[in-house]
Structures are given as structure tokens and as C-alpha cells.
């Protein structure tokens, strides 16, 4: 593993998940092995869990971290051979090569514009930075993937397995007042479909995700039918892929509640957070014994720690 961009960066997902859980259970294994190393975290979008967990993970490994907020006024030119006479003052090729001289590892977070699907799905900022960087690069969420969240999710599912049988995992759309990216959903499906679990996706018609990520999954437009006998309910909103970035529905009948959770096989409820309570999911579910949202959020630290460890090792 030279960079951590998506599931395609991983040779064996089951082994990575197992190793991350083992590191969590044995924190003394690291003993700050990378003291003196430096890590740069670049945020083109704000963050709570991703920033805190990744910074703290690096520091536990003995790494000095530098965070840069690039959300306002910092634009990199991405196109090769372009005449840079507009509003972009630095080419990503130059930025990546300079940064590589200063630090040992880089992590980047950048969201999609949700206006031009083809442009967003090329994921150019992340792709070009990895191309030109001379140190490992971690994707802290890009236009189309969020692999740190996906590793976290699979760790949480594995920790909540009672036995080794394949589980019924349901990814359920839920309403939201804003148009949200597809990165978490894309990434979760890319990872979970490489395990032995059976995956069902449920959402209103018109919210189909890109075919590339739904291969091998059952798709059910009846949410309550999809929930029947489920072991894991993972809830996430995403805007339309076909009518890109648009909100096609805010139907509150899709909100997750205790009545729907009662249809499951005592399923664990998961959400990546942040979540709008009583819009996406009721307080009754969020605060129930079936909810593992805080365990899931806590695992962000251990997922980031293991990825950094693997890249620098």
C-alpha cells in the first residue's frame, strides 16, 4: 500500500480490518515508532471527526502534525500545460513536490461541487496530488470516496458480530434538507461488497447510485421489506446520481424509527455522523441499545492510526 485512496488501494480488506482491530486492542504495540516524522493534513472542507481522529492517531504514533485550512482562497491549478493567467496561483504539481520535501506523509480532504458529475467523478485534485507527491497520501474524503470511514465501518461491523456467519447488511437512504455527496455510500459499498456479507440497498426511485458500486447488491425500493431480518442498518443520505446533486425527495416516511428497527434481527444501527436527529433518524433509535454510532465514531481514531502505520512502516 503506497497511498490510501479507495478499496482498490488494499490487497486484502479482511486482513486490514483484523489488523486495525488488533492494534486497537493492543495500543502498546506501536510505542510511537515514528517519532520525528511529520504529517501534513490539508482541509479544503471543514471536519470534526476526521480532523480530530487523524491528528490524534498521528500523534499517538509519535508524528508531528501540521493542519492547513484551504477552504477559502486557496486554489490549485490541476490541468497540465495550462496558461496560468487566471485566479489560480500555484500548480498542484509544484505544490505536491514541495510538500513532499517538508513532510513524510500527507492527508487531504476535498468535497465535490455536486454540479458537474463527470468532473467530480474524475476526482482530479486527489488523483493529481497522488501522481506528483513523493510521499504517501491518505484520502480523508474526496469527491467520490471516504476510505477511512469505510475501514471504520467494517471494524465496527466485525466487532459486533456474534458469530462468523455472513450478515445481512442494509444501506438505507434517509431524508435530508441539503444535497449531500455520494462518497460515504460509494465507499461503504466498495468495501462491504468485498466481504462475505449480503448487502441490500434501499432508497426511493431516482436515488440509484453508480452501477460500479452496486454490483452484487440487492436493491429494494420498499424500505420496510429491506429491513426484514437485517443484522446491520447503515443509514446515509445521498443526492441523486442520475439527476446529479439534486434533492428528489424529502419524504419523512424514509426516516429511521424504532418501528422499522423492530423489523430487523435486532440489528445494530450505524451512521457516519454528523446526523440530523429526527430528520434522518429519531432520537429513539439514536439513543437505543441497538445504536453503535459512538463506537463507530471512536473507531475513526484506530482506523486512521493503522493506515498511517501501514503507510510509513
C-alpha positions as CSV (number, residue, x, y, z in Angstrom):
1,X,0.0,0.0,0.0
2,X,1.7,3.2,-1.2
3,X,-1.3,5.5,-0.9
4,X,-4.7,5.1,0.8
5,X,-7.3,6.3,-1.7
6,X,-10.0,3.6,-2.0
7,X,-10.7,-0.1,-1.6
8,X,-8.5,-0.6,-4.7
9,X,-5.5,0.5,-2.6
10,X,-5.9,-2.5,-0.3
11,X,-4.7,-6.0,-1.2
12,X,-6.8,-7.8,1.4
13,X,-9.6,-5.9,3.2
14,X,-10.3,-8.6,5.7
15,X,-6.7,-8.7,6.9
16,X,-6.6,-4.9,7.1
17,X,-9.7,-4.8,9.3
18,X,-8.4,-7.6,11.5
19,X,-5.0,-5.8,11.9
20,X,-6.7,-2.5,12.8
21,X,-8.8,-4.2,15.5
22,X,-5.7,-5.9,16.9
23,X,-3.9,-2.5,17.1
24,X,-6.9,-1.0,18.8
25,X,-6.9,-3.8,21.4
26,X,-3.1,-3.6,21.9
27,X,-2.2,0.1,21.8
28,X,1.2,-0.5,23.2
29,X,2.2,-2.3,20.0
30,X,3.1,1.0,18.3
31,X,5.3,2.5,21.1
32,X,5.5,5.7,19.0
33,X,7.6,4.1,16.2
34,X,7.6,7.2,14.0
35,X,9.0,9.8,16.4
36,X,10.4,12.7,14.3
37,X,8.2,12.0,11.3
38,X,6.0,14.8,10.0
39,X,2.5,14.8,8.6
40,X,0.5,17.5,6.7
41,X,-3.3,17.5,6.8
42,X,-4.9,19.7,4.2
43,X,-8.6,20.5,4.6
44,X,-10.5,22.0,1.6
45,X,-13.6,21.3,3.6
46,X,-14.3,21.5,7.4
47,X,-14.1,18.5,9.6
48,X,-14.7,17.3,13.2
49,X,-14.2,13.5,13.4
50,X,-11.8,13.2,10.5
51,X,-9.6,16.0,11.7
52,X,-9.5,15.0,15.4
53,X,-9.1,11.3,14.8
54,X,-6.4,11.6,12.1
55,X,-4.3,14.2,14.0
56,X,-4.6,12.3,17.3
57,X,-3.8,9.0,15.5
58,X,-0.6,10.5,14.1
59,X,0.4,12.0,17.4
60,X,0.0,8.6,19.1
61,X,2.5,7.2,16.6
62,X,5.0,10.0,17.5
63,X,4.3,12.0,14.4
64,X,4.3,15.8,14.4
65,X,1.2,17.1,12.6
66,X,0.5,20.3,10.7
67,X,-3.0,21.2,9.6
68,X,-3.8,23.7,6.9
69,X,-7.3,25.0,6.2
70,X,-7.5,25.6,2.5
71,X,-11.3,26.1,2.2
72,X,-11.1,29.8,1.4
73,X,-8.9,31.4,-1.3
74,X,-6.5,28.6,-1.9
75,X,-6.9,27.1,-5.4
76,X,-4.5,24.8,-7.2
77,X,-4.3,24.6,-11.0
78,X,-4.8,20.9,-12.0
79,X,-4.7,20.9,-15.8
80,X,-1.3,20.1,-17.3
81,X,0.2,22.6,-19.8
82,X,-2.3,25.3,-18.9
83,X,-1.5,29.1,-19.2
84,X,-2.0,30.2,-15.6
85,X,-3.2,33.7,-16.1
86,X,-6.5,33.3,-14.2
87,X,-7.2,33.0,-10.4
88,X,-5.0,30.0,-9.6
89,X,-1.6,30.9,-8.4
90,X,0.0,27.5,-7.9
91,X,0.0,24.3,-9.9
92,X,-0.7,21.1,-8.0
93,X,2.4,19.5,-9.4
94,X,4.6,22.1,-7.8
95,X,2.6,22.0,-4.5
96,X,2.9,18.2,-4.2
97,X,6.6,18.2,-4.9
98,X,7.4,20.9,-2.5
99,X,5.2,19.4,0.3
100,X,6.9,16.1,-0.3
101,X,10.2,17.7,0.8
102,X,8.8,19.0,4.0
103,X,6.8,16.1,5.4
104,X,6.7,12.3,5.4
105,X,3.0,11.7,4.7
106,X,0.1,13.9,3.5
107,X,-3.7,13.6,4.1
108,X,-6.2,15.6,2.0
109,X,-9.9,16.2,2.4
110,X,-11.9,17.7,-0.5
111,X,-15.6,17.6,-1.3
112,X,-17.4,17.5,-4.7
113,X,-19.1,20.6,-6.2
114,X,-22.3,18.5,-6.9
115,X,-22.8,20.4,-10.2
116,X,-20.8,18.5,-12.8
117,X,-20.9,14.7,-12.3
118,X,-18.2,13.9,-14.8
119,X,-15.8,16.5,-13.3
120,X,-16.5,15.3,-9.7
121,X,-16.1,11.7,-10.5
122,X,-12.7,12.2,-12.1
123,X,-11.6,13.2,-8.6
124,X,-8.8,15.2,-10.1
125,X,-7.4,17.0,-7.0
126,X,-6.8,13.7,-5.2
127,X,-5.6,11.9,-8.3
128,X,-3.1,14.6,-9.4
129,X,-1.7,15.1,-6.0
130,X,-1.0,11.4,-5.6
131,X,0.5,11.4,-9.1
132,X,3.0,14.1,-8.2
133,X,3.6,13.5,-4.5
134,X,6.8,11.7,-3.5
135,X,5.4,10.6,-0.1
136,X,2.3,8.5,0.8
137,X,-1.1,10.2,0.5
138,X,-4.2,9.5,2.6
139,X,-7.7,10.3,1.3
140,X,-9.6,11.9,4.2
141,X,-12.7,12.1,1.9
142,X,-12.7,13.0,-1.7
143,X,-15.4,13.8,-4.3
144,X,-16.3,10.1,-4.6
145,X,-14.6,8.1,-1.7
146,X,-14.2,8.1,2.0
147,X,-12.0,5.1,2.8
148,X,-11.1,6.0,6.4
149,X,-14.8,5.9,7.1
150,X,-15.2,2.6,5.3
151,X,-12.4,0.9,7.3
152,X,-14.1,2.3,10.4
153,X,-17.4,0.9,9.4
154,X,-16.1,-2.6,8.7
155,X,-14.2,-2.6,12.0
156,X,-17.5,-1.7,13.8
157,X,-19.4,-4.4,12.0
158,X,-16.8,-7.0,12.8
159,X,-16.7,-6.0,16.4
160,X,-20.5,-6.5,16.6
161,X,-20.6,-9.9,15.0
162,X,-21.9,-12.6,17.4
163,X,-20.8,-15.4,15.1
164,X,-18.9,-15.8,11.9
165,X,-22.0,-16.3,9.6
166,X,-22.4,-13.7,6.8
167,X,-24.6,-10.8,7.9
168,X,-27.5,-9.1,6.2
169,X,-26.2,-5.5,5.8
170,X,-28.7,-2.8,4.7
171,X,-27.6,0.6,3.4
172,X,-30.6,2.8,3.7
173,X,-31.2,6.2,2.3
174,X,-32.9,8.7,4.6
175,X,-34.2,12.3,4.0
176,X,-32.0,15.4,4.4
177,X,-32.7,19.1,3.7
178,X,-29.4,19.5,1.8
179,X,-27.9,17.9,-1.2
180,X,-25.1,15.6,0.1
181,X,-22.3,13.8,-1.7
182,X,-22.2,10.1,-2.6
183,X,-18.7,9.5,-1.2
184,X,-19.6,7.7,2.0
185,X,-22.2,5.4,0.3
186,X,-19.9,4.7,-2.7
187,X,-17.0,3.9,-0.4
188,X,-19.0,1.7,2.0
189,X,-20.4,-0.4,-0.9
190,X,-16.9,-0.7,-2.5
191,X,-15.6,-2.1,0.8
192,X,-18.5,-4.2,2.1
193,X,-19.1,-6.0,-1.2
194,X,-15.6,-7.4,-0.9
195,X,-16.6,-9.3,2.3
196,X,-18.8,-12.3,2.7
197,X,-21.8,-10.2,3.9
198,X,-25.1,-9.9,1.9
199,X,-25.8,-6.3,1.0
200,X,-29.2,-4.7,0.3
201,X,-29.6,-1.0,-0.7
202,X,-32.9,0.7,-0.1
203,X,-33.9,4.1,-1.3
204,X,-36.7,5.9,-3.3
205,X,-36.6,5.5,-7.0
206,X,-34.3,8.0,-8.6
207,X,-31.6,7.7,-6.0
208,X,-29.8,4.8,-7.6
209,X,-26.0,5.0,-7.1
210,X,-23.4,4.4,-9.8
211,X,-23.7,0.8,-11.1
212,X,-20.0,0.3,-10.4
213,X,-20.6,0.4,-6.7
214,X,-23.9,-1.6,-6.5
215,X,-22.8,-4.7,-8.4
216,X,-23.8,-7.8,-6.4
217,X,-26.2,-5.9,-4.1
218,X,-29.9,-6.3,-3.9
219,X,-31.8,-3.0,-4.5
220,X,-35.2,-2.7,-2.8
221,X,-37.5,0.4,-3.1
222,X,-39.5,-0.8,-0.1
223,X,-37.6,0.2,3.0
224,X,-39.6,-1.9,5.4
225,X,-39.2,-5.0,3.3
226,X,-35.5,-4.4,3.0
227,X,-35.2,-4.1,6.8
228,X,-36.7,-7.5,7.5
229,X,-34.2,-9.8,9.3
230,X,-31.3,-7.3,8.8
231,X,-28.3,-7.6,11.1
232,X,-26.9,-4.1,10.3
233,X,-28.7,-0.9,9.3
234,X,-26.3,1.7,7.9
235,X,-28.2,4.9,7.2
236,X,-26.9,7.7,5.0
237,X,-28.4,10.4,2.8
238,X,-27.1,11.0,-0.7
239,X,-28.3,13.3,-3.5
240,X,-29.3,11.9,-6.9
241,X,-26.6,10.4,-9.2
242,X,-28.6,10.4,-12.4
243,X,-30.1,13.9,-11.8
244,X,-26.8,14.8,-10.3
245,X,-26.7,16.7,-7.0
246,X,-30.4,17.2,-6.9
247,X,-32.8,16.5,-4.0
248,X,-35.7,14.5,-5.5
249,X,-37.4,13.7,-2.2
250,X,-37.6,14.8,1.4
251,X,-40.2,12.1,2.3
252,X,-40.2,11.8,6.1
253,X,-41.6,8.3,5.7
254,X,-38.0,7.2,5.0
255,X,-36.7,8.4,8.4
256,X,-35.4,5.6,10.6
257,X,-37.5,4.9,13.6
258,X,-37.9,2.2,16.3
259,X,-40.9,0.6,14.5
260,X,-38.6,0.0,11.4
261,X,-35.8,-1.3,13.6
262,X,-38.2,-3.8,15.2
263,X,-38.4,-5.5,11.8
264,X,-34.8,-6.4,11.9
265,X,-32.9,-9.2,13.5
266,X,-32.0,-6.9,16.5
267,X,-29.9,-5.0,14.0
268,X,-27.2,-2.6,15.0
269,X,-27.8,1.0,13.8
270,X,-24.9,2.8,12.2
271,X,-24.4,6.3,10.8
272,X,-21.1,8.1,10.0
273,X,-22.2,11.3,11.7
274,X,-22.9,14.2,11.7
275,X,-26.6,13.3,11.6
276,X,-29.7,15.5,11.8
277,X,-31.8,14.0,14.6
278,X,-35.5,13.5,14.0
279,X,-35.0,14.1,10.3
280,X,-32.7,11.3,9.2
281,X,-33.3,9.1,12.3
282,X,-35.3,9.5,15.5
283,X,-33.8,10.1,19.0
284,X,-35.4,6.8,20.0
285,X,-33.1,4.9,17.6
286,X,-30.0,7.1,18.0
287,X,-30.1,6.6,21.8
288,X,-31.1,3.0,21.9
289,X,-29.0,-0.1,22.8
290,X,-29.1,-1.0,19.1
291,X,-27.2,2.1,18.2
292,X,-23.4,1.8,17.8
293,X,-22.8,5.3,16.4
294,X,-20.3,6.3,19.2
295,X,-18.4,3.0,18.9
296,X,-18.3,3.7,15.2
297,X,-17.0,7.3,15.7
298,X,-14.4,6.1,18.2
299,X,-13.1,3.6,15.6
300,X,-12.2,6.5,13.3
301,X,-9.1,7.0,15.5
302,X,-8.0,3.4,15.3
303,X,-8.7,3.2,11.6
304,X,-6.5,6.3,10.9
305,X,-3.8,5.1,13.2
306,X,-3.5,1.7,11.5
307,X,-3.5,3.3,8.0
308,X,-0.7,5.7,8.9
309,X,1.2,2.9,10.5
310,X,0.9,0.7,7.4
311,X,1.9,3.5,5.0
312,X,5.0,4.6,7.0
313,X,6.1,1.1,8.1
